[in-house]
Amino acid sequence: MFSWPRRGPREHRWTQRHLSDYLDRDLNERARRRLEAHTAECDDCRRTLGTLSTLVRMLGRPPCSGGERPVVAERVVLRLRDEWAGRRR
């Protein structure tokens, strides 16, 4: 059976580009297994996947009643910005 490098830079970039597709269940079986294998070993991708998953879940909820601000969603967005800024340094 074919085995791909799970921790190499190319695999990392591939995974980052396909996280959203994974959450949307738009990956075929082989690509899904590939992404899951990488995220099982890569803390950075696993953390990003968890953050994206939280964001998608929060955005899918109805808006707060009484004019309350969605504090959790704001925190998730800020966390994503911080994570991306840290990678660019």
Backbone bond lengths (Angstrom), bond angles and torsions (degrees), N, CA, C in turn:
res aa  C-N    CA-C-N  psi(-1)  N-CA   C-N-CA  omega(-1)  CA-C   N-CA-C  phi
1 M - - - 1.440 - - 1.525 109.39 -
2 F 1.322 117.10 146.09 1.457 123.05 -179.49 1.529 110.63 -67.12
3 S 1.323 116.25 137.06 1.459 121.17 177.60 1.517 108.92 -126.08
4 W 1.302 118.01 129.32 1.461 121.97 -179.21 1.525 109.30 -105.98
5 P 1.324 116.74 153.86 1.470 118.91 175.61 1.520 109.89 -69.84
6 R 1.299 116.59 123.10 1.464 120.20 -173.65 1.522 113.08 -86.86
7 R 1.317 119.00 -19.05 1.453 119.94 -174.41 1.523 113.37 -115.62
8 G 1.313 118.42 -1.20 1.456 120.25 -178.30 1.519 112.25 -69.55
9 P 1.344 116.46 162.22 1.467 120.47 -179.27 1.528 113.60 -58.99
10 R 1.333 116.82 -38.44 1.474 118.96 179.51 1.523 110.88 -65.58
11 E 1.309 116.42 -41.62 1.468 120.33 179.70 1.526 110.32 -65.80
12 H 1.320 115.94 -38.33 1.463 120.87 178.71 1.531 109.96 -63.28
13 R 1.322 117.66 -47.43 1.473 120.84 179.36 1.521 110.72 -63.36
14 W 1.334 117.20 -41.56 1.467 120.64 178.95 1.531 109.69 -59.19
15 T 1.321 116.19 -46.25 1.462 120.55 -178.81 1.522 110.85 -61.99
16 Q 1.328 117.42 -45.80 1.459 120.73 -179.73 1.531 111.04 -58.36
17 R 1.325 116.67 -39.15 1.472 120.51 -179.22 1.527 112.60 -71.15
18 H 1.321 118.63 -20.37 1.464 121.34 -173.77 1.534 114.48 -110.92
19 L 1.310 118.06 6.05 1.467 119.98 -179.50 1.524 112.02 -61.08
20 S 1.312 116.86 -43.41 1.468 120.35 -179.51 1.533 110.84 -64.88
21 D 1.329 116.27 -42.17 1.470 120.08 177.04 1.528 111.00 -60.44
22 Y 1.313 116.03 -37.91 1.460 120.55 178.24 1.526 110.64 -62.59
23 L 1.323 116.32 -47.31 1.462 119.75 179.92 1.526 111.90 -64.27
24 D 1.330 116.20 -32.00 1.469 120.92 178.62 1.521 112.23 -82.81
25 R 1.325 116.64 -1.24 1.474 123.41 -177.48 1.524 111.73 59.37
26 D 1.331 115.03 39.60 1.464 120.76 179.88 1.529 113.23 -102.00
27 L 1.329 118.36 8.70 1.460 121.30 178.99 1.525 109.94 -96.67
28 N 1.327 115.70 145.83 1.459 118.46 173.97 1.534 108.55 -73.52
29 E 1.300 117.19 172.40 1.462 122.46 -174.41 1.534 111.99 -57.46
30 R 1.312 117.23 -45.55 1.469 120.98 -178.02 1.532 111.07 -63.89
31 A 1.332 117.24 -44.61 1.462 121.21 179.52 1.529 110.54 -66.16
32 R 1.317 117.06 -38.41 1.464 120.95 178.10 1.528 110.53 -61.79
33 R 1.325 117.04 -46.29 1.469 120.61 178.60 1.525 110.95 -63.43
34 R 1.324 116.35 -39.15 1.471 121.27 179.01 1.534 110.14 -60.75
35 L 1.322 116.21 -47.49 1.458 120.65 -179.66 1.529 110.76 -65.06
36 E 1.309 117.31 -43.41 1.461 120.73 179.97 1.526 111.71 -64.10
37 A 1.333 117.08 -37.27 1.462 120.26 177.76 1.526 110.48 -64.71
38 H 1.323 116.60 -41.73 1.464 119.69 179.85 1.525 111.02 -67.61
39 T 1.323 117.52 -46.43 1.468 119.51 -178.00 1.531 111.92 -67.59
40 A 1.313 117.54 -22.47 1.460 120.26 175.95 1.527 110.85 -67.83
41 E 1.333 117.01 -26.17 1.462 121.40 -177.51 1.520 114.28 -107.38
42 C 1.325 118.13 -17.01 1.461 121.53 -172.89 1.532 110.25 -109.80
43 D 1.315 116.06 109.01 1.470 120.56 -179.46 1.523 112.06 -60.05
44 D 1.330 117.05 -40.13 1.459 121.33 -177.75 1.529 111.16 -62.68
45 C 1.318 117.18 -48.70 1.474 120.73 -179.71 1.525 111.24 -68.50
46 R 1.320 116.83 -37.30 1.466 120.17 178.87 1.538 109.87 -64.21
47 R 1.323 116.41 -41.70 1.465 120.95 179.03 1.532 110.51 -65.76
48 T 1.334 116.80 -43.27 1.464 120.56 178.82 1.525 110.67 -63.86
49 L 1.324 117.04 -42.06 1.460 120.76 177.86 1.534 110.43 -60.97
50 G 1.318 117.16 -42.84 1.460 120.46 178.46 1.522 112.35 -63.15
51 T 1.330 116.10 -40.35 1.458 120.48 179.13 1.521 110.94 -66.61
52 L 1.337 116.55 -44.50 1.470 120.12 178.04 1.520 111.31 -63.04
53 S 1.314 116.06 -39.89 1.463 120.67 179.06 1.529 110.51 -62.01
54 T 1.317 116.66 -43.49 1.462 121.19 177.70 1.521 110.67 -62.45
55 L 1.313 116.52 -44.13 1.456 121.17 -179.85 1.527 111.16 -61.29
56 V 1.322 116.72 -45.74 1.468 120.69 179.64 1.525 110.28 -62.40
57 R 1.322 116.25 -42.74 1.466 120.41 179.28 1.529 110.53 -63.17
58 M 1.327 117.21 -43.39 1.465 120.76 -179.31 1.526 111.46 -67.59
59 L 1.304 117.96 -39.30 1.458 120.80 -179.75 1.523 111.97 -69.58
60 G 1.324 116.80 -22.83 1.451 120.74 179.09 1.513 113.99 -81.27
61 R 1.328 117.49 -8.57 1.467 121.43 179.95 1.519 109.98 -83.25
62 P 1.331 115.87 153.56 1.470 118.63 176.53 1.521 110.51 -65.17
63 P 1.329 117.12 154.25 1.467 119.77 179.15 1.523 111.53 -61.79
64 C 1.307 115.01 156.19 1.467 120.93 179.09 1.530 109.88 -65.42
65 S 1.287 115.84 145.41 1.468 119.40 178.52 1.528 110.05 -85.17
66 G 1.310 116.44 159.12 1.455 121.16 175.60 1.508 114.61 71.90
67 G 1.318 118.25 18.89 1.449 120.85 177.35 1.519 114.56 75.31
68 E 1.335 118.38 13.92 1.461 120.83 177.92 1.527 110.27 -67.77
69 R 1.299 115.45 145.00 1.465 119.92 177.66 1.527 109.42 -83.30
70 P 1.317 117.75 139.16 1.469 120.75 178.74 1.531 110.76 -74.50
71 V 1.316 116.56 82.23 1.460 122.83 -173.88 1.521 111.90 -59.98
72 V 1.308 117.72 -42.04 1.459 120.28 -178.10 1.521 110.42 -62.51
73 A 1.325 118.06 -45.15 1.461 121.13 179.57 1.521 110.43 -61.33
74 E 1.319 117.39 -39.62 1.465 120.39 178.02 1.518 110.77 -62.86
75 R 1.317 116.75 -41.01 1.470 120.59 178.80 1.524 111.24 -64.23
76 V 1.317 117.34 -39.01 1.461 120.66 178.79 1.526 110.27 -63.99
77 V 1.319 116.96 -44.80 1.460 120.65 178.53 1.523 110.08 -60.91
78 L 1.320 118.04 -44.96 1.467 121.15 178.53 1.515 111.45 -61.97
79 R 1.320 117.23 -39.59 1.466 120.92 178.64 1.523 110.79 -64.82
80 L 1.324 117.35 -43.03 1.462 120.11 177.17 1.522 111.11 -60.45
81 R 1.335 117.14 -43.75 1.464 120.37 178.30 1.520 110.83 -60.43
82 D 1.325 117.57 -43.63 1.465 121.47 179.29 1.526 111.50 -63.01
83 E 1.332 117.07 -42.92 1.459 120.69 179.25 1.514 111.37 -62.82
84 W 1.325 117.29 -44.67 1.475 120.51 -179.76 1.516 111.00 -67.87
85 A 1.323 118.25 -37.99 1.465 121.23 178.49 1.520 109.82 -64.78
86 G 1.312 117.81 -38.47 1.461 121.67 178.20 1.512 113.16 -64.72
87 R 1.309 118.66 -32.36 1.469 122.79 179.84 1.517 111.66 -73.55
88 R 1.316 116.57 -29.14 1.461 119.86 -176.89 1.513 113.02 -80.63
89 R 1.302 117.89 -14.15 1.473 120.92 -178.00 1.483 112.20 -73.98
